[in-house]
Amino acid sequence: MTRFDRRSFLTTVGFGAAATFGDQKALQPALSPGHDSPASSDRASPSPPRPGGPDPWIELDREALNHNLAVTGRQAGGRPIMAVIKGNGYGHGLVEMGTLLQEAGNRQVAVAKVGAALDLRANGYDWLILNFGPYSYTDLPELVHARISQTVFTSRVRDLAAEAVRQSLVAPVQVNIDTGLGRVGVPWRQAPDYLREVAGLEGVRLEGVFTALTEDPEFDRVQVERFESVCLAARESGIDTGYRHAASSAALMDSGGPFLDMVRPGIALYGHYPNAGSRQSRPIELRPVLSLKTRVVFVKELAAGDSLSYHRAWTTDRPTRIATLPIGYSDGYPATAAGETGVLIRGRKFPVVASITANHTLLDLGDDDTIEIGDAAVLIGRQGEQLIDAADVADAAGVSVYKLLIGMNAALPRLIR
């Protein structure tokens, strides 16, 4: 992992080691006159972080992921885990998560876009990749060539089969059976006929069948009964359905099943609970994988009655010190968290005040005179004995932890430690 320290930060942005938080003039060379600091979201593609640079970054904890894989696997009775890494790996980074999972020995992942599946394959993930999402006719050559396991539930499976025959290959497919969630999938009453059609096509191999649960405990049981009835009808017709799977993180935490042949956790692998109930009961102990960090780029003193940000969003009622961080909602840090959460610097938590703008966040340091330009700031994650959990930031912002994590800007550098 690239090492960040305050001295290299000051050197990068043009200061000597003598620069201090109280010297406002010393900060001026860090920014071009009349311009804000560059936002990472303005980059055409992710760039490697500059050691000590001011731009925000994400750190991924390899040991935390391995721990979460182990405890979810035990919760599922040792069944294989299909790791869901849709939404850019829940904001953690698609390729980075694919790399970590493969290194951990995980042999099946699921995404929601054709492009994500192909990117994973191109970046070295060698095992099963299931694409939950749709595909177009123009996607077929690459899907087949890259050995992507494609979800099917319409007659378009025939086009996929024809392309596989054209390439003299066999395309793996998995059938999505809609048992009541109502988004996509072959309706469960029609599923036995559809499975017979798929099983009879030259050029495809039925690798698995799955359904998605509503996470309503009573109705989930109805869904499982429907799903099992379809699988039984298939077996009675001599059809091997392959892997059967339905259990998401919520099923693992809340209902203890159905685990079937494979489980399909998403949010739990990243160290977070799928709902308030499981977060409180903690049936298994998870460890957050993602930390969101940046550095202090400006510190100044305000007098009582001074104001900050657009529309004078916050006015001081006392003399105080304010720290500026070069991170905002363009990076995925939610604007609605202003006034409701804090940031860790030197092991202390300072409140976010005023408004979170596209590229800046402001902290009230009070009378603390130890915070300096270049200090590391943790918006999500641990610093010393203190922890700011992503779920706490999500609560402060009034969003789910899913939306918070998936909303992390894809251009932010992801560092593995």
N, C-alpha and C positions, 0 to 999 in steps of 0.2 A: 504494500500500500504506500502511496505517496505520502511523505511526512510533511505536515503543516506545522509551522511554528510562527510566533509573532514576529521574530526578527526577520525571517524570510519574507513575510508579508510586507513589512515596512520597506524592505529592499526592493521588492517587486513593484510597489506603487510609487517608489521614488523618494523615500524618506531614509534618513540615517537612523541609527539606533537611539538617538536622542529625542526623537519625536514623542510627544506626550499627548494625552487626551485633552489637556487643557489648552494646548497651543493650537488655536483654530487656524492660524495662518499656515501652520505646518502641513495641514491637510490639503491645501488648495492645489498643489501640483498633482494630486491623485486623479483629478477630473479635468477634462478639457473645458476651457471657459465656455459657459453657456450651455453645457450638455450634462445630462444625468449620466450616472455610471452605466455602462452597457449591460443590457439585460440578456441573460443566457437564452431567453426565448427568441431573441432576434437572430440567433445563429441559424444558418441553413441546416446544419447537422451537428450532433453532439461533438464537442471538442474535448480533448484530454485536459484535466485541470492543471493550471500552472501552480507549482508548489508555492504555498504562501499567498496565493492570489485572493482577491476580495470576493469573487463571485461565489454564490451559494453552491453547495454540493450535497449529495446524498451518500451515506455510507451504508453498506450492507454487511451484516454480521453473519459470517459463514457458520459459526458454531451455533448461533441461535436457530438458523434454518435447520441444521442437522438435528438439533434437539427437538424442534417441532415435528420434523419428519418421524422421529423415533416415537414420540408420545402419541401422535395421531395414529401411527401404525399399531401401537399396542392397544389403543382404544378400539381399533377396528379388528382386533383379534388376529393381527399379523397378515391381513389381506393386502394385496398390492395397492399402492396409492397412485392414482392418476392425478398429478398435480395440476391444478387449474392456474394458468398463467395468462389469462386473457387480460385486456386492459393494460397492455404494456407491463405484464407481470404485476398487476395491482399497483402500478406506479413504481415498482422496484426496478424495472428494466427487463424487457423481454429476453434479450440475449444474455444478460447477466444472470437472470434466474435460470435460464436453460443451462448455462454453464455450471452453475452451482449445483443444480439438481442432478445433472449427469455425473458430476464429480462425486456426488453423494451416493451414486448407484441407483438413482430413480430411473425407471425404464419406460415411463409413459407420462405424457403431459397433454393438456388440452388448451386450445386457444379458440378465439371467436372470429378470426379473419383469415382468409386465404393468405394474404400478404404476411401475416405474422407466422403462419405455419412454414411458409417458404423461407422467411428470414431465419427462423430457427434452424431449419435444415442446412441452409447455406453457411450458418455460423457454427456448424459442427455438432448439433444435437443428433445423435445417430439412432435413437430408439423411437418408439411409437409416438407420433404426433397426431392427435385427433383435432380436426377442425370442426367446431360446433356450427360455424356459420355457413352461409350460402356460398355458392360458386356460380360463375358464369361459364358460358361455352368457351370463351377465350382462356379461362383458367385451366381447362382440362389437360392440355399437354404437360404443363408444369406440375400440376397436382399428381398426375400419374407417374411422371418421371421421378419426382421427389419422394415417392412412396408415402404420401400423406394419407392417413386414414380419414376419409371424408364422411361426414354425417349426411345421411340421405333419408328422405321421407316423401318424395314425389316421383313422378315418372321420369324426371330428368336423370335418374340413376342409369337409364338406358344409354344416355349420351356418354356418361362416365365409363360404362362398360364397353361401348364401341371404341372409345379412345384407347382404353387399355388393350383391347384386341389389336388395334392399329399399331401399337407400340410393342406387341408381343409380350405384354406384361399382364399381371393380375393386380387389380386395384383393391386394397382393403377398404371396406365400408362398415359403418356402424349405423344402425337404424334408431332414430329418435322416435319414441312412442309417446304420444301425448295422452296421458292418463288423467288430465284435469287442470293442468296449469294454463293451457290454452294459448300459448305463444306460437310455437311451431311444433311439428311432429305429425306423424301419421296417426289419426284418431284410433284409439285402442280397439274399437270394435272392428275397424278395417285392417288392423295390423296383421292378423294371421294371413290374410290373402296377400298383403304386401310382402311379407317375409317369404312366402312361397315364390313370389315373382323374383325377388332379389336373389334368393338361393338358386334359382334356375337360370340366371344370366351368365353367359360366358364372359369372362374378363373381369369379374369382381369376386371377392371373397368376403363372406359375412363374418366380420371379426368380432362384432359385439352388438348388443342392444342396450338401450338406456332410457330412462325417463327422468324428468325433473319434478321435484315435489313442491307443493305450495307452502310448506312449512306451517301448515295448520295441522296439529297433531291428529285430530280426529279424521280429517279428510286424507291425510297422508296414508293412513291405514287402508282407506278405500283405494287410493292410487296404487299401493303396493299389491293389493289383491287383483286389481285389473291387470297390472303388469305381469304378475305371476301367471294369470290365466292365459295371457298371450304367449308367454314362454312355454307353458305346458302344451298349448295347442301346437306350437311349432315343433316341439320334441315329438309329439304324437304323430306329426307328419314326416318325421325323419329329418328334421332340420336342426343342425347344430347352430345355436344362436351365439356361440362364443361368449365373451365376457358379458355379464349382466351387471349393471351398476346404476345406482340412484342416489347414494348417500353423499350429501354435501357436508360442509362444516357444521351446519345447523343440525343435520341428522346425527352426526357423530357426537355432538355435544348434548342435544336435548332429548333425543328419543332412543338412542342406542341402536339405531338401525333405520332401514334395512341395509345390511352390509353386503349381501349377495356375494358376488365374486370379486368385487373391486370397489374401493371407495374413491370419492372425487372431491377432496377438500380444496378450498381456495383460501379464504381469509385466515383460517387457522394456521396454515403453513407460514404465514407472514407474521404470526405472533399475536393475533387479535381474535376476539370472540365475535360470533356472528350476530349477537343480539344482547340486550341488556340482561336478560335472564342468565345466559351462560357466562356473561362477564361477571356477574355477581356470584354465581355458584361455583365457577371455575372447576368444572369436572376434570379437566386436565390443566396443568400449568404450562402456559405458553410464554415464549420469549420474543419480544419485538425484534424484527430483522432490520428495519429501516430507521436511520437517524437522518435528520435534516439539519444542516449546519451552514453557518456563514461566519463573517468576521465584522467587528465594529469598524466603520469607516469614518465616523465623526462623533465627537463628544463636545457638547457646549453647555454653557450655563444660561439659565433663564431666570428672570426676576418674576416675582409675584405679579400676575395679571398678563404675562406674555401668553401668546397663543401659538398653536401649531396646526399645520396642514390646511387643506382646502376648507373654506367656509368656517375657518377658525374652529375646527372640530374639537379642540381641547384647549382649555385655558388653565394656567397654573394658579393655585391658590397660595403658593409659597415659593421661595427661591428653590430651584432644583437643577439637577443636571440631566441632560437628555442624550441618549446614544442613538445614532442612526445605523441601521443595518441595511445592506444593499439587497434586499429580498422583498418581494411583494406578491400580489395575487397573480401576476404573470408567471411566477415560478410555481404556483400551486398553493401558496400559503394563503388561507382564506381571508378575504377582507372582513367578513362578519365576525372574525375572532377578536378584532380590536376591542380593547377594554374588558375582555373576558378571559384572557390567558396571559402567559408570561414566557420569558426566555431565560435560559440559564447562561450566566457568564461567571467564570471563576467560582463555580459551585453555588452561586446565589441566584434566586429567581427574581427577575425584574418585570413589572407589568408592561404590557403593550398598551400604549396610549394613542390618542388622536385617531387617525384612520390609517389603515393599511392601504397603500397605493400600489400602482402597478409594479414599482421597483424599490419601494422603501417601506421599512417598518421602524417605528420610533418607540424607545423604551424610556420609562421614567426611572432614573437612577437614584432619585432622592438626594441624600447628602453623601452618597458613596463617592469617595475620591480615589478609588483604586482601579476603576475600569479605564482602559486605555485603547487607543487606536490599534487594531490588529488582534485584539483579544478574540478568541473563539467564542461563538455564540451558538447555543443548541436550541433550536426551535421545537424539534421532536427528538427525543432520545435521552440518553443518560450523560450526566457530567458529575463526576465524583459520586456522592451518595444520593444525588437528586435525580429524579426521572420525570420527564414530561412525556406521557403516553400519547400516541396518536389519537386514541379514543377520547382522551380528555380534550385535546385540541378540537376534535370533531364536535364534541358536546358543546364546547364554547362557541363554535361557529354555527351551531344549529344544523349540522349535516351528519350523515352517517360516516363511519370510519371508512367504508367502501368508497364513498365519493371523495373523501379527503385524499386517500392514498392514490386512487386512480387519477385524481386531478393533478398529481405532481408533474411538472413540465418535463416532457421527454428529453429536452435538450440539457437538463441538469446533468453534470457528470455523476456517474455512479461508481463508487470506489468499494472494492471488496476487501474486508479485513477479517 
